[in-house]
Amino acid sequence: MTFIARLSRFFTERTRHISVTGYRTFVVLNVGLSAAAVIHVVVTTLFASLGADALVRLNIASIGSYLLGLYLNRRGFSALAVAIAAAELIVHQYFCVTYLGWAAGFQYYLFVLPGIAFFLARSRFPTRGLILAAAAVAFMWLGWVAEQAPPRILQHTTTLSILNRSNIAAVFGLLGFFAFFYNRAADLAEARVEEERRKVLDLMNLILPAQIAERLQNKQEVIADRFESVTVLFADMVGFTPLSARLPPEKLVAMLDTIFSDFDALLDRHGLEKIKTIGDAYMVAAGVPSPRKDHAVAVAAAALEMQAAAKARSREWGEAFELRIGIHIGPLVAGVIGKRRFIYDLWGDTVNTAARMESHGIPGEIQVSEDMWHEIHNDFDLAERGVINVKGKGPMRTWLLRGHAVGKQASSPRIPAVVV
């Protein structure tokens, strides 16, 4: 690591949790206090060569105050560090003007105070105003002090000219130093904001469809859409409830997580949306939030894979449970509800009917409504179950999805009508 990189890391590396705006103040103070300590070491040598023993002692005390301010800033007491730096700067320039006079140019270091005030975070505005006022009053006061009495230590005109120009150059150098590290702090702060924004967006994409998450990011207050044709699937793990009384909680949750992770993966392959899980029930939709023509076929294909995945896990674990699935197609309304915990949900008769297809279905089977049958019967092998009495709907004609059609629609024996 280069020296510049190490120096930059020292000034910008956080030692505690700091807000984005507070971070800029932290960096500016690190830079300013460190630079002031270094400058005072150099100036101490200068004062010693000029025979200003009182200023040498003052500089040593000033170096100690800046190091203290640096320590306090890195410990989180930025406001106290600012107060120490401002007080020392004003006191130090008073003694410099008193001993060496106005022509030496030490009073120009007071211009560093407005620079620091400018680079402070917005949340520090009261402090910023006080610093600006203190710098203006101190500058005028030092001018008055210089007019009242000659310098205590007289210097040659050439020496004073060199000091004046050197001090002006040092002030500009300090302000440029601040600007450089302030911009670096701003870049790092923006990177932090972007990183946090990506984390939030990634989290929202895990719980919401990508398009809905983007609309929320764009500050759309109400998200509600009507869709004319959507396929809705409900799946329920039959036999899982008895397992909850027999298995340890950790194993039960791990098993359910494994199965639902299997479902999530195959939904991603088919481009479907998982709407939510309720206990051991799983809800899927296609055609929302982006309409698609093949949503019925896509859900039917996914349902077959879900059944296969559940049967494979049942055999693997040696546990008796089956997946019961119900599917229906039709219009519905979709939208986001909640303020603290967002959820993308669906409403309408289509959702209710899909839920009834599942609850009135057969364990290990995929039951579909007549509307769904019309959409997929050319692509899949379906066995007519017959007319069943569905709660809240009355008699409904249903079919059982058995597999993909080979060539023409494969024929399957008709299952006798059942009244539930």
N, C-alpha and C positions, 0 to 999 in steps of 0.2 A: 504494500500500500504506500502510495506517494505521500510526501509531507503535506501537500495541499489537501489530499483526500483525508488524511488523519486529522488535520486542522478543521476541515469542514465537518467531519464526523463529531469532533469534540463540541463544536458550537451547536450542531443541529440534533445530536442524539438525545432522545428523551430519557430522563431518569425516572419519570413517573407518568401517570396518565394526565394528558393535557388536552384541552379542547382545541379545535382547529384554529379559532381566533387567538386563544391564549398561547398557542404554540409559536405564533409569530413574535409575540412579546418576549417569550422565553429565548428565542434565537437572537433577537435584537439586543437584549440585555447581556446575553453571553458574549456577543461580539464586542459591544461597547465597553463593558467592564474589563474584559481581557485586554482590549486595545489600550484602554486608559492606564491599566497597570503597567503595560510595556512602555508606553510613552513616558510615564512618570519615572521609570527606571532610568531612561535616557536623560530626561530633564534633570534628574538628581545629579548626574555627573556634570551636566552643564552648570547647574547652580554652584556646585562645589568649585568649579574652575573660575567662576565669577566672584567667589568669596562670599556668597550669600548663604551663610551657615543656617540662618533661620529658615530659609526656603528649603534647604536640604532636609532639615528635620520635618518640615511641613510635608515634603514629598514622601518621605518614609511613612508618615502617618497616612497620607493619601493612598499609597500603595496598599497598606493594610486595610483601609476602608473599602477599596475596590475588590480586593480578594474576599473580604467578608460579604460584600454584595453579590459576588459571583457564587459563593457558597449558598447564600440565602436563595438566590434565584434557582439554583439547581435543586434546592430542597423544596421549592414550591412557593416561596415568599417573594414573588415578583414585585409586588407593590412596595414592600419594605426596601428591596434592593434599589428600586427607582428613587425612593426618597433619599436613601444614603448617597447615591451617585449625584443627584441634583444638589444636595446640600454641600457635598464635598467640592463639586465643581464651582459653585458660587463662592464658597469660602476661599478656595485655592486661588481663584482669579483675583479676589480682593487683595490677598497678600502679595501676589505677583505685581499687580498694578501699584500697590503701595511701595514696594521695594524697587521695582525697575521702571515704573512709569507706563503711561499710555502708549508710548512709541514702541515698546517692546512687543505689543500685539497679543499678549496673553488673554486679553478680554474677548478675543474672537472665539475662544473655546466655548463661550456661552452660546454660540450659534449651534453647537452640537446638541444643546437641549431641545430646541425646536425640531431638529432632525430626529432625535429619539422620539419626541412626542408624535411626529408624523408617522413614524414606523410602528408605533404601538398599535395593538389590536383595537378594533372598533369598540369592543366591550369596555375599553379603558378610557372612554372619552372624558369623564370628569378629571381623571389624572392627567390626561393630555392637556386639557385647558389650564390646569394649575401650573403645569410645567411651562407652557407658553407664557403665561403671565409672569411667572417667576423669572424667566429668562429676560423678558423685556424690562421688568423693573430693575433687575440686577445690572443689566447693561447700562441703563441710564444712571443708576446709582454709582457705578464704577467711574463713569465719565465725570460725575460731580466730585468723587473722591480725588481723581487725578488733578482736577482744577484747584483743589484746596491747598495742596502742598507739593513740593517737588519730590522726586523719587529719593528714597533713603540711600540707595546705592546708585551712584551716577556711573553711566557707561558711555563709551565712545559712540559717536553717531553711527559709525560703520557697524559696530556690534549690535546696536539697536535695530538698524536696518535689516541685518541678517536674521535677528530674532523675529522681527515682524514678518518678514517673508516666509521664514520657516514655519512660524505658527499658522499663518494663513494656509500654506500648503498642507500642513498637518490636519487642519480643520476640514479642508476639502477631501483629503485622503480618508479621514474618518467617516465622513458622510458617504463617500463612495464605497467604503468597506461595509457600512450599514446596508446600503442599497443592494450590494451583491448578495449578502447573506439573507437580507429580507426577501429578495426574489427567490433565493434557493428555498427559504422557509415556505414561501407562498407556493412554489412548485410542489414541495413535499406535502403541504397541507392539501393542495388540490388532488394530489395522488391519493391521499388518505380518504378524501371525500369520494373520489371515484371508486376506490376499493370498497368503501362501505356501501356505495350505491349499487355496485355489482353484487355484493353479498345480499342486499335487500332484494334486488331483482331476482337473483338465483333462488332465494327463499320463496319469493312470491311465485316463481315459475314452478316450484315444487308443489305448491298448494293450489295454484290457479292455472288455468290455461294461459299459454304465453301471450296470446292477443289480449286477454283480459288483464293480465299483469301490466302490459304496456299501456293500456287505457287508464289504469289506475295511476301509473307513473306519470301520465300526462294530465293528472288532476281532474279527470272526469268524475264528477261527484256521484251521479246515478248511472249505473250500468244495468240496463234491462233491454232485452231483445225478444222479439217474437219470431219463431221459426215455424214454417209450414210443414216441414217433414223432418222428423228426427227419430232415430231408433234408440230406444232405452232398454237396457238390460239390468236385471237384478239377479244376484247370485247369493245363495245362502248355504252355509256349511251345515248340513244335516248330520247330527250326531256329535257336534262339537260342544254343545252345552253339557252333556254328561261328562265329557273329558275335563271340563273346567272344574268339576268337583273331585276328579280323581288324580289329575296331574298337578305337579307343582306349578305355581304361577309363571315362573321363569320359562319352563319348558312349553307351557301352553302358548304364551305370548310369542316365543321363538318359532313355534310351529306355524302359528297364524301369520307371523311376519314373513316366514319363508314362502308360504302359499301365496300371500298377497304380492310378494315381490315377484314371484313367477308370473302372476297375472299382470303386474305393472309392465314387466318386460315384453310380454306378448302384445299388450295394448300399444306399447310404443311401436312395435313392428307393424301393427295394423293402422296406426295413426288415429287411435281412439282416445277419448277423454275419460279418465277416471273422475267421477264426480265426488264420491265420498265413500267411506266405509262406516258402518254402524255395527259395532260388535263384530260378529263374524259374517255380516252381510256386506256385499260389494256392489256398487252401482256404477254403471258404465253408460256412456252416450256417444253417438256418432251423428255428425251433422251440426254440432255446436262446438265452439262458437263460430266455426267456419262451415257453411253448408257444403255438402259433397253429394254427388249423385249416387255413389255406391255405398252409402252408409249402412243400409240394411244388410247387404252382402258382407261387408266388412265385419259387422257385429256378429253375424251368424258364424263366420269363419273363426272369429275369436272365441265364441262360445264353445265351439267344438274343441279348440285347443285348451280352454280353461277346464273343461271336463277331463280331458286327457291328463292335464297337469295335476288335477286333484286326485285322480285315480292312481297316478304314479306315486304321489306323496303318501297316499294311504297304504299302498303296498310297501313302500320303502320303510315307513315307520311302524307298520304292523298295527295300525289303528283303524277302527271301523268308522269311517265317516264318508259321506257322499255330498256331491255338489248338486244343488237344485237350482235351475236357471229358468227365468221367465223373460220373454222379449215381446215388446209391442212397438208399433210405429205410428207416428201421427204428429200433430202440431203441439207446440208448447211454448212457454215463456221461460227464458233463462236470464239470470242476473246475479249480481253480487249483493250480499247482505252482510251486515255486521260492521262495526267500527273498530273494535279492538282485535277481533279475530275474523278475518275475511273468510267467506265461503261462497263458492260459485255453485248455485243450486238451480234446479228445474222445477217448474210447477205446471199443473194442468192435468187433464184427464188421461193423457198419454202416459204420464208418470204413474198415476194411480193404477191404470190398467196393466202396465208392465209389472208393477209390484204384485198385483193379483195373479198374473200369469205365474209368477214365482211361488207365491204362498199357496196357490191351488195346484201346483205342479207335483211331479213325482220325483223322489230322490234319485239322483243319478241320471235324470233326464233334462232335456231342454224343451220347454213348452213355449210355443209361439201362438200369437193370435191369428185370426183369419186375415187381418190386414197385413200382417207380416208375411203370412203364407203367400199372398198374392205377389209380394215383392221378390221372394227368394225361391219359389217352387221350381223355377227352371234351372237353378244352379245347385240345389241341394236335395238330398234324399229326406223326405218328411213322411211320417206315418200319421194318418189322421186319428186323433184320439176320440173325436166326437164332440158332442155338446155337453158342457159342464155348467153347473150353476155357480156363477161367480158372485161373491159377496159385493153388494153395491152396484153390480152390473146386470145381474140376471143371467139367463142362458147365453153361453158363448161357445162358438165352434172353435176348437183348438187343434193344433198339430204338435207332434214331437219331432224335433230336429235330430236326425240320426247320422248324417254325414254328407259329404260332397257327392253330387250326382256324377255318374260316370257315363259319358255319352249322353243319351237321353236320360230323363229323370228316372232314377231307379225306383222300382216298385217295392213297396213294403207292405206286409200284412196290416190290415186295418185293426186298430185296437178298439175294443168295444167302448161305447160311450159310458162315461162315468159321471155321476152326479155327486158333487162334493158339498 
